[in-house]
Amino acid sequence: MGAAVKEDRGAVLLVVLLLALAMLGLGHGLMISAEGVLTTAKLHARITRLEALADGAMEDELDRGWRVWMDSIPIGATSLRTVPEEPAVGVRWRRLAPEVWIAEIMATEGGGASVGGRRLAWILDPASRAQALPGVVSVGRGGTVTGAGSIMADAMPGIAFVDSPALGLLDLDRLLSVADSIGPVGSPGPVERGGRCDTTDRWNWGDPAGPRRPCGSVFALSGSEASVAVDGGAGQGLLVVRGDVVVRAGAEFHGIVLASGRVEVLGTSRIYGRVVAFAGVAVEPGSLIVGDIPAAQRALFGLLPRLGISVALHDAVTLGPD
Protein backbone atom coordinates (compact mmCIF):
# COMPACT_ATOMS: atom_id res chain seq x y z
CA MET A 1 0.00 0.00 0.00
CA GLY A 2 2.91 2.36 0.73
CA ALA A 3 4.16 1.94 -2.82
CA ALA A 4 0.74 2.94 -4.17
CA VAL A 5 0.69 6.09 -2.04
CA LYS A 6 4.13 7.05 -3.27
CA GLU A 7 3.02 6.55 -6.87
CA ASP A 8 -0.06 8.75 -6.27
CA ARG A 9 2.09 11.45 -4.72
CA GLY A 10 4.46 11.32 -7.66
CA ALA A 11 1.59 11.67 -10.09
CA VAL A 12 0.23 14.65 -8.16
CA LEU A 13 3.65 16.31 -8.09
CA LEU A 14 3.97 15.77 -11.82
CA VAL A 15 0.58 17.33 -12.45
CA VAL A 16 1.43 20.27 -10.19
CA LEU A 17 4.74 20.72 -11.97
CA LEU A 18 3.07 20.66 -15.36
CA LEU A 19 0.43 23.14 -14.20
CA ALA A 20 3.16 25.43 -12.84
CA LEU A 21 5.03 25.27 -16.13
CA ALA A 22 1.82 25.99 -18.00
CA MET A 23 1.05 28.96 -15.77
CA LEU A 24 4.61 30.25 -16.22
CA GLY A 25 4.31 29.97 -19.98
CA LEU A 26 0.92 31.67 -19.93
CA GLY A 27 2.25 34.49 -17.77
CA HIS A 28 5.25 34.93 -20.04
CA GLY A 29 2.94 35.04 -23.07
CA LEU A 30 0.71 37.59 -21.39
CA MET A 31 3.75 39.69 -20.54
CA ILE A 32 4.98 39.56 -24.13
CA SER A 33 1.47 40.43 -25.34
CA ALA A 34 1.26 43.33 -22.91
CA GLU A 35 4.66 44.59 -24.05
CA GLY A 36 3.46 44.38 -27.65
CA VAL A 37 0.31 46.31 -26.87
CA LEU A 38 2.36 48.96 -25.05
CA THR A 39 4.81 49.22 -27.95
CA THR A 40 1.94 49.53 -30.44
CA ALA A 41 0.28 52.22 -28.30
CA LYS A 42 3.53 54.17 -28.05
CA LEU A 43 4.06 53.91 -31.82
CA HIS A 44 0.49 55.01 -32.45
CA ALA A 45 1.00 57.99 -30.13
CA ARG A 46 4.22 58.94 -31.95
CA ILE A 47 2.54 58.68 -35.35
CA THR A 48 -0.44 60.70 -34.13
CA ARG A 49 1.93 63.36 -32.81
CA LEU A 50 3.87 63.42 -36.09
CA GLU A 51 0.65 63.63 -38.11
CA ALA A 52 -0.45 66.66 -36.07
CA LEU A 53 3.01 68.19 -36.53
CA ALA A 54 2.96 67.57 -40.29
CA ASP A 55 -0.60 68.90 -40.67
CA GLY A 56 0.24 72.06 -38.73
CA ALA A 57 3.43 72.60 -40.70
CA MET A 58 1.57 72.14 -43.99
CA GLU A 59 -1.05 74.72 -43.03
CA ASP A 60 1.71 77.13 -41.96
CA GLU A 61 3.53 76.64 -45.26
CA LEU A 62 0.39 77.31 -47.26
CA ASP A 63 -0.43 80.35 -45.13
CA ARG A 64 2.98 81.86 -45.90
CA GLY A 65 2.10 81.90 -49.58
CA TRP A 66 4.57 83.44 -52.00
CA ARG A 67 8.20 84.00 -50.99
CA VAL A 68 11.06 85.66 -52.82
CA TRP A 69 12.90 82.43 -53.59
CA MET A 70 9.92 81.12 -55.56
CA ASP A 71 10.69 83.46 -58.45
CA SER A 72 13.92 81.56 -59.12
CA ILE A 73 12.33 78.09 -59.34
CA PRO A 74 11.72 77.03 -62.96
CA ILE A 75 8.85 74.78 -63.95
CA GLY A 76 9.62 71.16 -63.09
CA ALA A 77 12.24 72.05 -60.48
CA THR A 78 12.09 71.62 -56.71
CA SER A 79 13.33 73.51 -53.70
CA LEU A 80 14.05 71.88 -50.35
CA ARG A 81 13.22 74.12 -47.42
CA THR A 82 13.46 73.77 -43.67
CA VAL A 83 10.86 74.90 -41.18
CA PRO A 84 12.77 76.97 -38.59
CA GLU A 85 10.08 76.57 -35.95
CA GLU A 86 10.00 72.78 -36.40
CA PRO A 87 13.45 71.21 -36.93
CA ALA A 88 11.80 67.79 -37.30
CA VAL A 89 9.88 68.99 -40.38
CA GLY A 90 11.13 69.42 -43.93
CA VAL A 91 9.27 70.69 -46.97
CA ARG A 92 9.90 70.32 -50.66
CA TRP A 93 8.17 72.68 -53.11
CA ARG A 94 7.85 71.52 -56.69
CA ARG A 95 6.70 73.89 -59.43
CA LEU A 96 4.36 72.10 -61.80
CA ALA A 97 3.26 75.17 -63.80
CA PRO A 98 3.74 78.95 -63.54
CA GLU A 99 1.02 79.17 -60.87
CA VAL A 100 0.70 75.56 -59.66
CA TRP A 101 2.90 74.06 -56.95
CA ILE A 102 2.97 70.89 -54.94
CA ALA A 103 4.13 71.10 -51.34
CA GLU A 104 5.48 67.89 -49.80
CA ILE A 105 5.87 67.76 -46.02
CA MET A 106 7.87 65.16 -44.06
CA ALA A 107 7.91 65.04 -40.26
CA THR A 108 10.46 62.67 -38.68
CA GLU A 109 11.31 61.56 -35.17
CA GLY A 110 14.12 59.60 -33.57
CA GLY A 111 13.71 55.88 -34.06
CA GLY A 112 12.75 56.16 -37.71
CA ALA A 113 9.10 57.12 -37.39
CA SER A 114 8.02 59.52 -40.14
CA VAL A 115 4.80 60.94 -41.58
CA GLY A 116 4.38 62.85 -44.83
CA GLY A 117 1.77 64.57 -46.94
CA ARG A 118 1.27 66.46 -50.19
CA ARG A 119 -0.93 69.37 -51.16
CA LEU A 120 -1.49 71.16 -54.44
CA ALA A 121 -1.48 74.93 -54.25
CA TRP A 122 -2.12 77.82 -56.63
CA ILE A 123 0.00 80.98 -56.20
CA LEU A 124 -0.30 83.99 -58.50
CA ASP A 125 2.55 84.57 -60.94
CA PRO A 126 2.60 88.21 -62.11
CA ALA A 127 4.02 87.66 -65.58
CA SER A 128 1.70 84.84 -66.58
CA ARG A 129 -1.34 86.30 -64.81
CA ALA A 130 -1.12 89.62 -66.64
CA GLN A 131 -0.81 87.75 -69.92
CA ALA A 132 -3.69 85.44 -68.99
CA LEU A 133 -6.19 88.30 -68.93
CA PRO A 134 -7.84 87.72 -72.32
CA GLY A 135 -8.18 91.33 -73.44
CA VAL A 136 -7.20 94.89 -72.72
CA VAL A 137 -10.80 95.23 -71.55
CA SER A 138 -12.51 92.09 -70.20
CA VAL A 139 -16.26 92.07 -69.52
CA GLY A 140 -18.84 89.51 -68.47
CA ARG A 141 -20.97 87.73 -71.06
CA GLY A 142 -23.75 90.24 -70.55
CA GLY A 143 -21.47 93.25 -70.31
CA THR A 144 -21.45 96.05 -72.87
CA VAL A 145 -18.74 98.33 -74.24
CA THR A 146 -19.95 101.80 -75.20
CA GLY A 147 -18.62 105.30 -75.97
CA ALA A 148 -16.52 106.93 -78.65
CA GLY A 149 -13.26 106.92 -76.71
CA SER A 150 -10.37 104.65 -77.64
CA ILE A 151 -9.41 101.18 -76.46
CA MET A 152 -5.90 100.56 -77.75
CA ALA A 153 -5.00 96.88 -78.07
CA ASP A 154 -1.54 95.46 -77.57
CA ALA A 155 -0.59 91.80 -77.97
CA MET A 156 -4.08 90.84 -76.77
CA PRO A 157 -7.47 91.74 -78.27
CA GLY A 158 -9.00 95.03 -77.25
CA ILE A 159 -12.17 93.42 -75.86
CA ALA A 160 -12.70 89.92 -74.46
CA PHE A 161 -15.07 88.06 -72.17
CA VAL A 162 -14.54 86.54 -68.72
CA ASP A 163 -16.70 84.37 -66.49
CA SER A 164 -16.03 86.32 -63.28
CA PRO A 165 -14.19 89.41 -62.03
CA ALA A 166 -11.06 87.72 -60.72
CA LEU A 167 -7.32 87.31 -61.06
CA GLY A 168 -6.96 83.60 -61.53
CA LEU A 169 -8.15 81.96 -58.31
CA LEU A 170 -8.11 85.28 -56.46
CA ASP A 171 -11.77 86.21 -56.69
CA LEU A 172 -13.32 89.50 -55.68
CA ASP A 173 -13.80 88.42 -52.05
CA ARG A 174 -10.17 87.34 -51.62
CA LEU A 175 -8.84 90.47 -53.27
CA LEU A 176 -11.01 92.77 -51.18
CA SER A 177 -9.94 90.94 -48.02
CA VAL A 178 -6.30 92.02 -48.54
CA ALA A 179 -6.93 95.44 -50.12
CA ASP A 180 -6.73 98.80 -48.35
CA SER A 181 -10.25 100.18 -48.01
CA ILE A 182 -10.88 103.57 -49.64
CA GLY A 183 -13.76 106.02 -49.62
CA PRO A 184 -16.23 106.63 -52.44
CA VAL A 185 -14.40 109.62 -53.97
CA GLY A 186 -10.76 110.61 -54.03
CA SER A 187 -7.87 112.01 -56.01
CA PRO A 188 -4.78 109.75 -55.90
CA GLY A 189 -1.30 111.17 -55.83
CA PRO A 190 2.11 110.62 -54.22
CA VAL A 191 2.46 111.81 -50.63
CA GLU A 192 5.99 112.55 -49.44
CA ARG A 193 6.98 113.54 -45.94
CA GLY A 194 10.56 114.12 -44.88
CA GLY A 195 11.89 112.72 -48.13
CA ARG A 196 9.97 109.48 -47.68
CA CYS A 197 6.80 108.09 -49.19
CA ASP A 198 3.90 108.20 -46.74
CA THR A 199 2.06 104.95 -47.45
CA THR A 200 -0.40 105.49 -44.59
CA ASP A 201 -2.42 107.80 -46.86
CA ARG A 202 -5.03 105.55 -48.52
CA TRP A 203 -5.08 107.73 -51.66
CA ASN A 204 -1.30 107.60 -52.09
CA TRP A 205 -1.18 105.29 -55.08
CA GLY A 206 2.49 105.73 -55.91
CA ASP A 207 4.12 108.00 -58.45
CA PRO A 208 3.97 106.64 -62.01
CA ALA A 209 5.43 109.91 -63.37
CA GLY A 210 8.39 109.84 -60.97
CA PRO A 211 9.82 106.31 -60.81
CA ARG A 212 12.94 107.60 -59.00
CA ARG A 213 10.98 109.62 -56.49
CA PRO A 214 10.27 108.21 -53.00
CA CYS A 215 6.84 106.93 -54.09
CA GLY A 216 7.98 105.73 -57.50
CA SER A 217 8.19 102.08 -56.40
CA VAL A 218 4.94 102.14 -54.42
CA PHE A 219 1.95 100.29 -55.85
CA ALA A 220 -1.47 100.61 -54.27
CA LEU A 221 -3.77 97.73 -53.52
CA SER A 222 -6.98 99.68 -52.99
CA GLY A 223 -10.47 98.29 -52.64
CA SER A 224 -14.04 99.21 -51.87
CA GLU A 225 -17.26 97.34 -51.15
CA ALA A 226 -19.14 100.09 -52.99
CA SER A 227 -18.76 102.18 -56.16
CA VAL A 228 -15.75 104.52 -56.41
CA ALA A 229 -14.99 107.71 -58.34
CA VAL A 230 -11.35 108.53 -59.09
CA ASP A 231 -11.50 112.32 -59.32
CA GLY A 232 -8.32 113.36 -61.11
CA GLY A 233 -4.81 112.61 -59.93
CA ALA A 234 -2.52 109.73 -60.85
CA GLY A 235 -1.58 106.38 -59.40
CA GLN A 236 -0.44 102.84 -60.02
CA GLY A 237 -1.34 99.40 -58.70
CA LEU A 238 -4.52 97.36 -58.45
CA LEU A 239 -7.97 98.86 -57.85
CA VAL A 240 -10.65 96.34 -56.78
CA VAL A 241 -14.28 97.44 -56.41
CA ARG A 242 -17.54 95.66 -55.71
CA GLY A 243 -19.58 98.06 -57.79
CA ASP A 244 -18.83 100.67 -60.45
CA VAL A 245 -15.66 102.68 -61.06
CA VAL A 246 -15.69 106.16 -62.59
CA VAL A 247 -12.35 107.58 -63.71
CA ARG A 248 -12.77 111.30 -64.44
CA ALA A 249 -11.26 114.80 -64.40
CA GLY A 250 -8.15 113.75 -66.28
CA ALA A 251 -7.19 110.98 -63.85
CA GLU A 252 -4.46 108.58 -64.89
CA PHE A 253 -4.02 105.04 -63.63
CA HIS A 254 -1.33 102.46 -64.43
CA GLY A 255 -2.03 98.83 -63.57
CA ILE A 256 -5.24 96.82 -63.30
CA VAL A 257 -8.78 98.00 -62.54
CA LEU A 258 -11.10 95.17 -61.52
CA ALA A 259 -14.78 95.82 -60.83
CA SER A 260 -17.94 93.75 -60.49
CA GLY A 261 -19.91 96.60 -62.09
CA ARG A 262 -19.11 99.06 -64.89
CA VAL A 263 -15.97 101.08 -65.46
CA GLU A 264 -16.47 104.53 -66.98
CA VAL A 265 -13.52 106.52 -68.29
CA LEU A 266 -14.53 110.15 -68.76
CA GLY A 267 -13.07 113.36 -70.19
CA THR A 268 -9.35 113.09 -70.83
CA SER A 269 -8.71 110.32 -68.30
CA ARG A 270 -6.38 107.42 -69.06
CA ILE A 271 -5.97 103.83 -67.90
CA TYR A 272 -2.77 102.01 -68.87
CA GLY A 273 -2.72 98.27 -68.33
CA ARG A 274 -5.82 96.11 -68.03
CA VAL A 275 -9.48 96.60 -67.13
CA VAL A 276 -11.81 93.85 -65.89
CA ALA A 277 -15.32 95.30 -65.69
CA PHE A 278 -17.89 92.54 -65.36
CA ALA A 279 -20.91 94.70 -66.16
CA GLY A 280 -19.24 96.56 -69.03
CA VAL A 281 -17.16 99.63 -69.97
CA ALA A 282 -17.95 103.13 -71.18
CA VAL A 283 -15.14 105.20 -72.73
CA GLU A 284 -15.99 108.82 -73.48
CA PRO A 285 -14.52 110.79 -76.40
CA GLY A 286 -11.06 112.04 -75.48
CA SER A 287 -10.45 109.29 -72.91
CA LEU A 288 -8.30 106.20 -73.39
CA ILE A 289 -7.79 102.66 -72.17
CA VAL A 290 -4.34 101.64 -73.37
CA GLY A 291 -3.27 98.01 -73.44
CA ASP A 292 -0.03 97.83 -71.47
CA ILE A 293 1.03 94.39 -70.25
CA PRO A 294 4.26 95.73 -68.63
CA ALA A 295 2.20 98.19 -66.55
CA ALA A 296 -0.08 95.36 -65.38
CA GLN A 297 2.90 93.13 -64.63
CA ARG A 298 4.74 95.86 -62.69
CA ALA A 299 1.67 96.37 -60.53
CA LEU A 300 1.34 92.65 -59.79
CA PHE A 301 5.07 92.26 -59.10
CA GLY A 302 5.01 95.24 -56.77
CA LEU A 303 2.04 93.78 -54.88
CA LEU A 304 3.17 90.14 -54.87
CA PRO A 305 3.97 90.07 -51.12
CA ARG A 306 0.26 90.81 -50.57
CA LEU A 307 -1.24 89.00 -53.54
CA GLY A 308 0.90 85.87 -53.24
CA ILE A 309 -1.86 84.04 -51.39
CA SER A 310 -1.58 80.27 -51.47
CA VAL A 311 -4.88 78.70 -52.52
CA ALA A 312 -4.96 75.00 -51.60
CA LEU A 313 -6.48 72.90 -54.34
CA HIS A 314 -6.87 69.43 -52.77
CA ASP A 315 -4.95 66.56 -51.16
CA ALA A 316 -2.43 65.16 -53.57
CA VAL A 317 -1.18 62.00 -51.91
CA THR A 318 -1.76 59.86 -55.04
CA LEU A 319 -0.18 62.06 -57.69
CA GLY A 320 2.30 59.48 -58.81
CA PRO A 321 5.98 58.74 -58.23
CA ASP A 322 8.63 61.32 -57.35
C-alpha positions as CSV (number, residue, x, y, z in Angstrom):
1,M,0.0,0.0,0.0
2,G,2.9,2.4,0.7
3,A,4.2,1.9,-2.8
4,A,0.7,2.9,-4.2
5,V,0.7,6.1,-2.0
6,K,4.1,7.0,-3.3
7,E,3.0,6.6,-6.9
8,D,-0.1,8.7,-6.3
9,R,2.1,11.4,-4.7
10,G,4.5,11.3,-7.7
11,A,1.6,11.7,-10.1
12,V,0.2,14.7,-8.2
13,L,3.6,16.3,-8.1
14,L,4.0,15.8,-11.8
15,V,0.6,17.3,-12.4
16,V,1.4,20.3,-10.2
17,L,4.7,20.7,-12.0
18,L,3.1,20.7,-15.4
19,L,0.4,23.1,-14.2
20,A,3.2,25.4,-12.8
21,L,5.0,25.3,-16.1
22,A,1.8,26.0,-18.0
23,M,1.0,29.0,-15.8
24,L,4.6,30.2,-16.2
25,G,4.3,30.0,-20.0
26,L,0.9,31.7,-19.9
27,G,2.3,34.5,-17.8
28,H,5.2,34.9,-20.0
29,G,2.9,35.0,-23.1
30,L,0.7,37.6,-21.4
31,M,3.7,39.7,-20.5
32,I,5.0,39.6,-24.1
33,S,1.5,40.4,-25.3
34,A,1.3,43.3,-22.9
35,E,4.7,44.6,-24.0
36,G,3.5,44.4,-27.7
37,V,0.3,46.3,-26.9
38,L,2.4,49.0,-25.1
39,T,4.8,49.2,-27.9
40,T,1.9,49.5,-30.4
41,A,0.3,52.2,-28.3
42,K,3.5,54.2,-28.1
43,L,4.1,53.9,-31.8
44,H,0.5,55.0,-32.5
45,A,1.0,58.0,-30.1
46,R,4.2,58.9,-31.9
47,I,2.5,58.7,-35.3
48,T,-0.4,60.7,-34.1
49,R,1.9,63.4,-32.8
50,L,3.9,63.4,-36.1
51,E,0.7,63.6,-38.1
52,A,-0.5,66.7,-36.1
53,L,3.0,68.2,-36.5
54,A,3.0,67.6,-40.3
55,D,-0.6,68.9,-40.7
56,G,0.2,72.1,-38.7
57,A,3.4,72.6,-40.7
58,M,1.6,72.1,-44.0
59,E,-1.0,74.7,-43.0
60,D,1.7,77.1,-42.0
61,E,3.5,76.6,-45.3
62,L,0.4,77.3,-47.3
63,D,-0.4,80.4,-45.1
64,R,3.0,81.9,-45.9
65,G,2.1,81.9,-49.6
66,W,4.6,83.4,-52.0
67,R,8.2,84.0,-51.0
68,V,11.1,85.7,-52.8
69,W,12.9,82.4,-53.6
70,M,9.9,81.1,-55.6
71,D,10.7,83.5,-58.5
72,S,13.9,81.6,-59.1
73,I,12.3,78.1,-59.3
74,P,11.7,77.0,-63.0
75,I,8.9,74.8,-63.9
76,G,9.6,71.2,-63.1
77,A,12.2,72.1,-60.5
78,T,12.1,71.6,-56.7
79,S,13.3,73.5,-53.7
80,L,14.1,71.9,-50.3
81,R,13.2,74.1,-47.4
82,T,13.5,73.8,-43.7
83,V,10.9,74.9,-41.2
84,P,12.8,77.0,-38.6
85,E,10.1,76.6,-36.0
86,E,10.0,72.8,-36.4
87,P,13.5,71.2,-36.9
88,A,11.8,67.8,-37.3
89,V,9.9,69.0,-40.4
90,G,11.1,69.4,-43.9
91,V,9.3,70.7,-47.0
92,R,9.9,70.3,-50.7
93,W,8.2,72.7,-53.1
94,R,7.8,71.5,-56.7
95,R,6.7,73.9,-59.4
96,L,4.4,72.1,-61.8
97,A,3.3,75.2,-63.8
98,P,3.7,78.9,-63.5
99,E,1.0,79.2,-60.9
100,V,0.7,75.6,-59.7
101,W,2.9,74.1,-57.0
102,I,3.0,70.9,-54.9
103,A,4.1,71.1,-51.3
104,E,5.5,67.9,-49.8
105,I,5.9,67.8,-46.0
106,M,7.9,65.2,-44.1
107,A,7.9,65.0,-40.3
108,T,10.5,62.7,-38.7
109,E,11.3,61.6,-35.2
110,G,14.1,59.6,-33.6
111,G,13.7,55.9,-34.1
112,G,12.7,56.2,-37.7
113,A,9.1,57.1,-37.4
114,S,8.0,59.5,-40.1
115,V,4.8,60.9,-41.6
116,G,4.4,62.9,-44.8
117,G,1.8,64.6,-46.9
118,R,1.3,66.5,-50.2
119,R,-0.9,69.4,-51.2
120,L,-1.5,71.2,-54.4
121,A,-1.5,74.9,-54.2
122,W,-2.1,77.8,-56.6
123,I,0.0,81.0,-56.2
124,L,-0.3,84.0,-58.5
125,D,2.6,84.6,-60.9
126,P,2.6,88.2,-62.1
127,A,4.0,87.7,-65.6
128,S,1.7,84.8,-66.6
129,R,-1.3,86.3,-64.8
130,A,-1.1,89.6,-66.6
131,Q,-0.8,87.8,-69.9
132,A,-3.7,85.4,-69.0
133,L,-6.2,88.3,-68.9
134,P,-7.8,87.7,-72.3
135,G,-8.2,91.3,-73.4
136,V,-7.2,94.9,-72.7
137,V,-10.8,95.2,-71.5
138,S,-12.5,92.1,-70.2
139,V,-16.3,92.1,-69.5
140,G,-18.8,89.5,-68.5
141,R,-21.0,87.7,-71.1
142,G,-23.8,90.2,-70.5
143,G,-21.5,93.3,-70.3
144,T,-21.5,96.1,-72.9
145,V,-18.7,98.3,-74.2
146,T,-19.9,101.8,-75.2
147,G,-18.6,105.3,-76.0
148,A,-16.5,106.9,-78.6
149,G,-13.3,106.9,-76.7
150,S,-10.4,104.7,-77.6
151,I,-9.4,101.2,-76.5
152,M,-5.9,100.6,-77.8
153,A,-5.0,96.9,-78.1
154,D,-1.5,95.5,-77.6
155,A,-0.6,91.8,-78.0
156,M,-4.1,90.8,-76.8
157,P,-7.5,91.7,-78.3
158,G,-9.0,95.0,-77.2
159,I,-12.2,93.4,-75.9
160,A,-12.7,89.9,-74.5
161,F,-15.1,88.1,-72.2
162,V,-14.5,86.5,-68.7
163,D,-16.7,84.4,-66.5
164,S,-16.0,86.3,-63.3
165,P,-14.2,89.4,-62.0
166,A,-11.1,87.7,-60.7
167,L,-7.3,87.3,-61.1
168,G,-7.0,83.6,-61.5
169,L,-8.2,82.0,-58.3
170,L,-8.1,85.3,-56.5
171,D,-11.8,86.2,-56.7
172,L,-13.3,89.5,-55.7
173,D,-13.8,88.4,-52.1
174,R,-10.2,87.3,-51.6
175,L,-8.8,90.5,-53.3
176,L,-11.0,92.8,-51.2
177,S,-9.9,90.9,-48.0
178,V,-6.3,92.0,-48.5
179,A,-6.9,95.4,-50.1
180,D,-6.7,98.8,-48.3
181,S,-10.2,100.2,-48.0
182,I,-10.9,103.6,-49.6
183,G,-13.8,106.0,-49.6
184,P,-16.2,106.6,-52.4
185,V,-14.4,109.6,-54.0
186,G,-10.8,110.6,-54.0
187,S,-7.9,112.0,-56.0
188,P,-4.8,109.8,-55.9
189,G,-1.3,111.2,-55.8
190,P,2.1,110.6,-54.2
191,V,2.5,111.8,-50.6
192,E,6.0,112.5,-49.4
193,R,7.0,113.5,-45.9
194,G,10.6,114.1,-44.9
195,G,11.9,112.7,-48.1
196,R,10.0,109.5,-47.7
197,C,6.8,108.1,-49.2
198,D,3.9,108.2,-46.7
199,T,2.1,104.9,-47.5
200,T,-0.4,105.5,-44.6
201,D,-2.4,107.8,-46.9
202,R,-5.0,105.5,-48.5
203,W,-5.1,107.7,-51.7
204,N,-1.3,107.6,-52.1
205,W,-1.2,105.3,-55.1
206,G,2.5,105.7,-55.9
207,D,4.1,108.0,-58.4
208,P,4.0,106.6,-62.0
209,A,5.4,109.9,-63.4
210,G,8.4,109.8,-61.0
211,P,9.8,106.3,-60.8
212,R,12.9,107.6,-59.0
213,R,11.0,109.6,-56.5
214,P,10.3,108.2,-53.0
215,C,6.8,106.9,-54.1
216,G,8.0,105.7,-57.5
217,S,8.2,102.1,-56.4
218,V,4.9,102.1,-54.4
219,F,1.9,100.3,-55.8
220,A,-1.5,100.6,-54.3
221,L,-3.8,97.7,-53.5
222,S,-7.0,99.7,-53.0
223,G,-10.5,98.3,-52.6
224,S,-14.0,99.2,-51.9
225,E,-17.3,97.3,-51.1
226,A,-19.1,100.1,-53.0
227,S,-18.8,102.2,-56.2
228,V,-15.8,104.5,-56.4
229,A,-15.0,107.7,-58.3
230,V,-11.3,108.5,-59.1
231,D,-11.5,112.3,-59.3
232,G,-8.3,113.4,-61.1
233,G,-4.8,112.6,-59.9
234,A,-2.5,109.7,-60.9
235,G,-1.6,106.4,-59.4
236,Q,-0.4,102.8,-60.0
237,G,-1.3,99.4,-58.7
238,L,-4.5,97.4,-58.5
239,L,-8.0,98.9,-57.9
240,V,-10.7,96.3,-56.8
241,V,-14.3,97.4,-56.4
242,R,-17.5,95.7,-55.7
243,G,-19.6,98.1,-57.8
244,D,-18.8,100.7,-60.5
245,V,-15.7,102.7,-61.1
246,V,-15.7,106.2,-62.6
247,V,-12.4,107.6,-63.7
248,R,-12.8,111.3,-64.4
249,A,-11.3,114.8,-64.4
250,G,-8.2,113.8,-66.3
251,A,-7.2,111.0,-63.9
252,E,-4.5,108.6,-64.9
253,F,-4.0,105.0,-63.6
254,H,-1.3,102.5,-64.4
255,G,-2.0,98.8,-63.6
256,I,-5.2,96.8,-63.3
257,V,-8.8,98.0,-62.5
258,L,-11.1,95.2,-61.5
259,A,-14.8,95.8,-60.8
260,S,-17.9,93.8,-60.5
261,G,-19.9,96.6,-62.1
262,R,-19.1,99.1,-64.9
263,V,-16.0,101.1,-65.5
264,E,-16.5,104.5,-67.0
265,V,-13.5,106.5,-68.3
266,L,-14.5,110.1,-68.8
267,G,-13.1,113.4,-70.2
268,T,-9.3,113.1,-70.8
269,S,-8.7,110.3,-68.3
270,R,-6.4,107.4,-69.1
271,I,-6.0,103.8,-67.9
272,Y,-2.8,102.0,-68.9
273,G,-2.7,98.3,-68.3
274,R,-5.8,96.1,-68.0
275,V,-9.5,96.6,-67.1
276,V,-11.8,93.8,-65.9
277,A,-15.3,95.3,-65.7
278,F,-17.9,92.5,-65.4
279,A,-20.9,94.7,-66.2
280,G,-19.2,96.6,-69.0
281,V,-17.2,99.6,-70.0
282,A,-17.9,103.1,-71.2
283,V,-15.1,105.2,-72.7
284,E,-16.0,108.8,-73.5
285,P,-14.5,110.8,-76.4
286,G,-11.1,112.0,-75.5
287,S,-10.5,109.3,-72.9
288,L,-8.3,106.2,-73.4
289,I,-7.8,102.7,-72.2
290,V,-4.3,101.6,-73.4
291,G,-3.3,98.0,-73.4
292,D,0.0,97.8,-71.5
293,I,1.0,94.4,-70.3
294,P,4.3,95.7,-68.6
295,A,2.2,98.2,-66.6
296,A,-0.1,95.4,-65.4
297,Q,2.9,93.1,-64.6
298,R,4.7,95.9,-62.7
299,A,1.7,96.4,-60.5
300,L,1.3,92.7,-59.8
301,F,5.1,92.3,-59.1
302,G,5.0,95.2,-56.8
303,L,2.0,93.8,-54.9
304,L,3.2,90.1,-54.9
305,P,4.0,90.1,-51.1
306,R,0.3,90.8,-50.6
307,L,-1.2,89.0,-53.5
308,G,0.9,85.9,-53.2
309,I,-1.9,84.0,-51.4
310,S,-1.6,80.3,-51.5
311,V,-4.9,78.7,-52.5
312,A,-5.0,75.0,-51.6
313,L,-6.5,72.9,-54.3
314,H,-6.9,69.4,-52.8
315,D,-5.0,66.6,-51.2
316,A,-2.4,65.2,-53.6
317,V,-1.2,62.0,-51.9
318,T,-1.8,59.9,-55.0
319,L,-0.2,62.1,-57.7
320,G,2.3,59.5,-58.8
321,P,6.0,58.7,-58.2
322,D,8.6,61.3,-57.4
